[in-house]
């Protein structure tokens, strides 16, 4: 099996398949997959090339599709090796999050990324559809969410922030933005489903919600003198108007997106206005709470009950652990790996997307040579070195891994692709390929070849040929003076 791993890694494919034998393998495919998990069997396939003949074996149409994407990639790379590829995924959740709130990119961009995801055997597109910088999904029950906040003054998030958070109407001179209609999202869901990709919508709460309060002030905290706390970052968890809006919107969302999961955010609530709010005070008294932060748990649990009653499961960022969540909630760990380890120990399913390795809005090379970004250096090599199964984590609880692209500084589709590729190739291999088969030197050569394919198909990618020595080394900062930078690729 070790030899089969080595041979598989020698192919130009990304992600590298589980095994490859340079001669036809006539063993029973059904027996070969008997020991796999049911979700692995669903995507498993065997691809045999003998002369001009190509044979695909799979237990499902999904497995057949994965085999055909392998064949597509091999042909695009000018390689159709004789022999047999046997393949199946390491993780069931292999995702990419695109932030359409901070920067709106449009349907053509989303479909184009779905095409690349399918080629890389990724199977989850997580759409961040609202945040303080703009609401991006049509709502019939609360139409002012888009009418009043889908456009803004300020091309980037930070320009909007510097301009004191000015929203605009669609016809305001200089306004930027937009939103997706329900029909467009249904079309996107169908487009993704044809490629066996699930679209998971995210409706952020209770923080990151300045735009909701701007459009519908009744969801804001109320001061003792009757004034509303305008401009607040958080929704009011003590106010019934908040739940009327959230439940109505979520019902519309679930009608558009058939995903078994609905992401509810839950991160970075400031909770500043809650301690001054008469409605929050009343809610705390009714529930017997002694700390304001307990209101976050109240909101998350109440929304979870609503979503669960409609046959779906919630996903929330790792902050939702801090105030108690139902067992069925999925925790997405973004503040490093600790949240994922804690969640798995408490019996929660986990998605790993730590900012340390999986935030592709971070710099991918030296600051002096790259467009303005945030965070530390997350080079291709550093991203490839990530292992989602952190020490102490319950393996059975780890659903998978996901890259996140936050777009405060990424206003264009071309810039977004530049930040995604080739780092998304590294994430795809981590998500699919057995950890024991990963090896960076060979991966880099394969990535360089696939980047040429992506460019030929119109994607704007980072230039691997001009990558700095520091980025190539996989380090995040320069070593002490006199210590050479290690490069062995």
N, C-alpha and C positions, 0 to 999 in steps of 0.2 A: 504493500500500500504506500510506503514511503517513496518508492520509485515512481509510482503513479502520480503522487503529489508533485514530485520534482518535474516530471514530464509535463504535467498540467500547467505548472507555473512557467514553463518554457514557452508555452503558446503565447501569442500576442494578446489574448483575451483579457478584458477587465469587466467584471471580476474574474479572477482565475478560477477555473472549475475545480471540483473536488478531485477528479482524477482523469488521466488520459493514458490510453495504451496505444502504441503505434501500429496495432493490428486489430482487425475486427474482433470484438468480444461477443461471443455467442451465448454467454450465460443468461439466465433468466432475469429480466429486469424486475419482474414482480417480486421475486425472491430477494433481489438486491435491496429493495426498498422496504422490506417487511419490518426491519428494526428501526426505521425512522419514525419520527413523530408524525401524526396525521397531517399537520400543516406542511411538513417537509415533503411528504409523499405527494401532496397536492401540486407542488411546484417541481418535483424531481423529473428528470428526463435522461434519456440515453440517446446520443447522437453518433451514428456510425457512418463513416465515409469509406467507401470501397470503390476505387476507380472513379467512374462518373456518377455512381449511385450514392444517394444520401437517404439514410433511414432514421426516422425519429420514433422513439418509444416513450410513452408517457401515460399516466393514469387519468389525466384530465386535460381539458383544453388549455388550462393555465400552464401546465407542464409543457404542453406542445408549444405554447407561445414562448416560453422561456428558451426552448430549444431553437425556435426560429430566430429569436434575437441573437443567440449565439452564432447561428449560421450567417445572419446579416452582418454581424460585426467581423467575423472571419473573412467574408467576401470583401467587405469594405477595406480591410487591411491587406487584401491580396493574398490571403492564406487560407487554404482548405486542406488541412493535413489529413492524411490517410490514417484511419484508426477509429477509436471509440472514446468519446467523452461521456463520463458519468457524472451527474451533477445534481446538487440540491442546495437549498439555502441554509446558512447557519442560524439566522434570526428571521422571525416572521414579520417584524416591523422594520422596514428599511426606508427611512424617510428623508424628506426635504421640506423645510418650512420656508415659505416666502412671505415676507411682510409687505402687504399691499396697502397698509394704512399710511405709513410714513412716506412712501413713494408709490404712486399708482402706475402700473406698467401695462396693463391691458391684456385682452384675450390672446392676441397673437403671441405675445411673450409667454404666457402661461402654457399654451399648447406646445410651443417650441421646447419649453423645459420638460414637459411631459414626454415628448419624443426622446429627449436625451435620457430621462429617467428610465424609460422602458429599455433603451439600449443597454443601460447599466444594471438592469434587473432591480431597480428600486421600485417600491410598491405602495408608498404613501406620500401624498402631497398634502401638507398641512398649510392651510391658508389663514394668515393672520388678517382678518377682514375689518377689524376696527381697533382704533387706539385714539389717544387724544388728538392726533394730527388729522383724523378723518375717518368717517364711516363709509365703507365701500360696498355695502350690499343693500339692494332695494328692499324697503319694508313698506308694505301696504298699511299695516296697523300704526306705524309711527313714521310717516313719510318725511317729516322734517329732519330725520337723521341724515338723509342724503341731501335734501333740499338746502339745508343750512350748513352742513359740515363736510360735504364731499369735496368742496373746493376751498382753497385757502390762498392767502397772500404770502408767498415765499416758496421758491422752487424746491429747496431742501427743507427738511425738518428744522434744521438749526437756523435757517433764514426766517422761517415762520416763527420760531421761538424768539429770535432777536427782534422781530417785528411785533412782539407782544401778542402772539397767538391770534392773529386776525383771520377769521373765516370769511368766506365770500359766497356770492351766488354764482351760478354757472356762467352768467353773462357779464360778470364783473371784469373790466379790463385788467389784464395781468394775472388773473386767477389761474391756479393750476389745480389739477386733481381729476376726479371722475369717480364713477362707481359701476358695479356690475349689476345688471338686471337679473331677476330670477331666471328668465329664459336663458341668458348667457351662462349662468352657473349650471343650469340643468344640462346645457349643451357641453360644458366643460366636464361635468361629472360623467356624461356618456362617453365623451372622447377619452377620458382617463380609464374608464371601465373597459373599453375595447382593448386597452393595453395592460389590463389587470393592475391598475393603480387606483387606490381608494383616495378620495378627496375628503379630508377632515377639516371642517370649518372651526374657526375659533372666534368666539364672542367674548371679549375681555371683560372681566369684572373682579372685584369692585373698583380696583385701581385702573390707571390708564384710561380714564373715562371722562375726561374733560369735555369731549365733543358731545357726549350724551347729555350732560348737564347744560350745555350751551343750547342744544336744540329743545330740551324738555326740562326746564328748571325745577319741575315738581319732584325730580329724583334727587335733588340736592338736600344737604342738611339745613335744618332750620334753627336759627339762633333764638335765644329767649325773647328778643324784642320782635320776633315775627319775620325778620329779614332772612332771605336765603343766602347761603354761603356760595355766591357766584364765583366761577372760575375754579371750583374745587377739582382736584385730581380724582377723588373717589366718589362713587355713588353712596347714597345714604342707606345703610343696612337697616335702619329703624323705620323707614318709610314704606308703607304698602304700595305707593306709586312706583317705587323701584321694582318691586316684584311683578307688578302688572306689566310694566314695560318689558322686563327681561323674559318673562314667560311668554308674552305675545310674540316677541322677536324670535325666541328659541323655537317656538312652534312653527313659525314661518321657515326658519333655518332647517328644521328637521323635515319639513315638507319638500325642501329643495335637495338636501344632501342625505342620501340613504346610508351613509357611513354608520357603523355600529357605535362609533365614538363621536362625542361632541366635546370640543376643547373649551373650557370656560376660563382660561387664564388663571387668575388668582395670585399673580405676582405683584410685588412692589406697591402694595396699598400703603399710603402714608398714614392713614387713620387720624390725621390731624384734626379734621373737622368733627369727628365723631364725639370727641369729649366735650364739645360745645353745643351739641345738638339736642334739642328737646325730644325729638323722636327717638334718637339713639338712647337717650337716658331712660325713656319709657320702656323701650325694648329690653334694655339691660335689667331693669327692675322686674319686668314680666318673666324673664328667663333666669333670674337669679345670678346674673353675671357680676363679677367684681372687677374685671379688666375690659377696657374697650376692645382690645384685640380679639376677644371672644366673639365679637360681632361678625368678624370675618368667617369664623367657623359656622356661625348661624346661617349666614348667607350661602356659603358653599353647600352645607348640608341640605338646606331648603331647595336650592336649585338642583342638587343631585336627586332629590326625591322626585322633582318634576320631570327631569330628563329620564330617570329610571322608569317612571310611570308610562313613558312613551317608548319603552323598549330599547333605550340607548344607555351607554355608559359614559361617564364624564372622564376627561383627562384634565389635570391641572398642573401648573408649575409647582416646584417642590415646596413653596411656601404654604400650600394647603395642608401640609402635614402638621403645621405648627399649632393649629387650633382644632384638630380632629376632623377626620373625614370618614365616610363609610368604607367598608372593606372593599367594595366593588370599584371604587375610584382608582384610576390609573394615575400614577405620579410620574411627571416628566422632570428629571433632574437636570437643572441648568447651572446651579451654583456649584460647579465641581461635581464630584461623585458621591459626596456624603449623603445627600438627599435620597439618592437611589439605593444606597446601602441600607439606610434607615427604613425606607419605605418597604423594601423587600423583607426586612426582618419583621415588619409589622403585618406582612401578608398581602401587601399591595403589588399588583403588576407594575412594572417599571419600564420607562423609555429613557435611555441615556442620551443626553445632548449637552454635555458640560461645555460651558464657555471656554474652558481651558483648551479644548481641541476641536470643538464642533461649531464654533461661531465663525462663519466665513465672511462676516463683515469686519473681522480683525485683519490687521496687516498680514500679507503673505510674503513680504520681502522688506528690505530696508526702507525706512520712512522716507529717506531722501530720494528714492527712485519710484515710489508708489503714489497713487492717488491718496488723498487724505482719507484715513480710516480711523478705527478705534482699537483699543486693546493692545495686547502683546503680539509678538510675532507668532503666527500660526502658519508655518511654511508647509509645503506639500509633504515633506518628510516628517515633520512633527505631527501633522494630522494623520498620516499613515500609521504612525506608531501608537495610536490610541487603542487601548483594549477595554471594551465596554464592561466586561465582567470584572468589576472591581473586587479587591480583597474583602471578604466578609459578606458578599452579596449572595443571595439565594438564586442559583442559576435558573431554577424553574420559573422564577418571577420576572426574569429579564426578557421582555418582549422584543427589544431590539435597540436600534441606534438611529439617530437623526441629526442631520446638519441643519443649522438655522442661519438664515440670511436676513438680518435686520437692516432696514434701508434708510436710516436717518441721513446718511451721507451718500446714498446710492440712488440718484434720481432717474437714471436712464436704464433701459433694458441692456444696452451694451455694457454699461458699468457693472450691472448685476451679473452678467455672464462672465465678465472678467474676474469677478470675485469667486464665482462658483467653480470655474474650470481652470486647472485640473483637480482642485481639491475635492470636488464631488466624486471624482474617480477613486480617490483614496477611501472616502467614506463608503462607497459602494463595495469595494473589496473587503473592507472590515465587516460590513453587514452581511455579505454572502459567503465569502471564502473561509474555510476552516483556519483558525488562528495559526495552527501548525504549518500551514502552507504559505503564510505570508513572508515575503522577503523583499526589502525595499529596493535593492539594486536592480533586480529584474523588473519590479513594478515600475520603476522610473523609466526604463526603456520602453515598456509597454505603454505607459502613459504618454510618453513623447510621440509614439506612433499614433495613438488614438486622438491626441490633440490635433494632429494634422487632418484626421477624418472629420472631427468636429468643425474645424476651420473651413474645410471644404463644403460643409453643410451650412455655413453661415453663422457659426457661433464665434463670439469674440472671446478669446481666451488669454490668460496670462502667458507671457513669453518665457517658456522654460529654458530657452537658450541663453537668456540674459540673467538667469537666477543668480543671486549673489552667493559667495562661498558660505556666508553665515546661514542663509536659508537652505542651501544644499546640505549643510552639516546636520540639520535638524535641531540645532541649538536655538534658544530663544534670545540669547544675548551674547555679545562677544566675550571670549574667555579672557582671563587676565593677560596683561601685556607680556609678550614673550612666549605665551602658550599658543601653539599653532591650532588653527581651526581644522578639526578632523573631517575629511571628505573621502569617502570610499565608494562613491557611486560611479 
